[in-house]
Amino acid sequence: MTRRTTTGRTTGKAPLVVVGDALLDRDLAGSADRLAPDAPVPVVAECAERVRPGGAALAAYLAARDGRDVTLITGLGDDPAGRALRELLEPWLTLVPLPLAGTLPEKTRVLAQDRPVVRLDRGGGRVREATDEARAALRSARAVLVSDYGRGAADALRDVLAERPPLVWDPHPRGGPPVAGTRLVTPAEKEAHGFAPRDGHPGGGLRAAAQHAAALVREWRVAAVTVTLGSRGALLSYGEHPLLVPAPAAHHGDSCGAGDRFAATAAGLLADGALVGEAVEGAVAAATSFVAAGGAGALPPAADGPATAAPDTDDPHALADRVRAQHGTVVAAGGCFDLLHAGHVGLLQAARRLGDCLVVCVNSDASVQRRKGDGRPVNPLADRVRVLRALACVDAVAVFDEDTPERLLGDLRPDVWVKGGDYAGADLPEAALLQEWGGQAVLLPYLDGRSSTALMARAAEGVR
């Protein structure tokens, strides 16, 4: 067993054991503006190489970056790819290696202008057998994620997994079925179609996904199956009427690693005590943000170690920095949001569609009182922030104590600043500030007749 050299962040999150097949992923990213003279293929020039964990190693690495204590049980040898992966992972998590027949699988993508041109695969190593060390680690685990890439790790430990079924099983067409009693299985849409009984719905779409998921719940004898649908979200089935969890926004960026992000998030939330539906909702949101930020290819280098852990998406400044680094658009909107109503929600949803993340700048309690007078806010800051964060269209919340958010905006430097349409005809004091860094202030219309003041007046009238 290889112990990680640093402990990372201290959190109250439950530890997680990941069982599965590790890969070494490599991106060669450059630009292409011409075709080769000897063949009609693009010439990718000035390639920069980035190496990162892949497969089960990526799922474990993402869970560790979340601040979770992670143990990874995986096939690992002493070949160059295995040594490179070990070096990437050791600062982050505890490794329990399984003997590997052959060399560690490697997947190399060549990208031009951030778009894949070709993928090169090599290394066909498979796990030979389980070890006593791996069995002991698995039997003592509080929570288990199986990330099965069809290279033998899950099959070698199937008997132990059957004793205490895992929380989440992320399956692969080359692997075996999940063990009975697994709490949640997470196939992608095409995988669910391939796994489902042949007498199921032959087509695609939501109806087919629902029928496939229900059939797999019964065939696999698991508690629930969620079929991931990419930019459409995920469909969760317990065997009957499904629950559709839509993605908070549609992103068409690099989806590499999104399935691992989904599975790692769902397993972590279940380990922390969430219900299955809550875990799927959280996983959809996490996978959506992951794709928006650039996917696995945009992760900070694993070799940097936990001291430079990826920013929490609730940290507005770190989120804005990360989106800008990926050439995305940062949108900010502001207000008191004392009594959240349909007008607020419509404004925030429209604001989120203007860019790649939305940071809501909210007045502190003292700031609201100065602006609105005694008796305001009705809801304290902690409650207002919690409600805003619960909205799928809101990526982060930032608080300012001044009467206006100029200082906060100067720190965030958003590309777009949004105000409600009730400011029409008046000067936007933030507009000149946004121009300093090339940003733009815009007005969006409110729903007519919706306001916190009007809500309070109607409530008071009802009491009288």
Secondary structure, 3 states (H helix, E strand, C coil): CECCCCCCCCCCCCCEEEEECEEEEEEEEEECCCECCCCCCECCEEEEEEEEEEEHHHHHHHHHHCCCCEEEEEECCCCHHHHHHHHHHCCCCEEEEECEECCCCEEEEEEECCEEEEEEEECCCEECCCCHHHHHHHHCCCCEEEECCCCCHHHHCHHHHHHCCCCEEECCCCCCCCCCCCCEECCEHHHHHHHCCCCCCCCCHHHHHHHHHHHHHHHHCCCCEEEECHHHCEEEECCCCCEEECCCCCCCCCCCCHHHHHHHHHHHHHHCCCCHHHHHHHHHHHHHHHHHCCCHHHCCCHHHCHHHCCCCCCCHHHHHHHHHHCCCCEEEEEECCCCCCHHHHHHHHHHHCCCCEEEEEEECHHHHHHHHCCCCCCCCHHHHHHHHHHCCCCCEEEEECCCCCHHHHHHHCCCEEEEEHHHCCCCCCCHHHHHCCCCEEEEECCCCCCCHHHHHHHHHHHHC
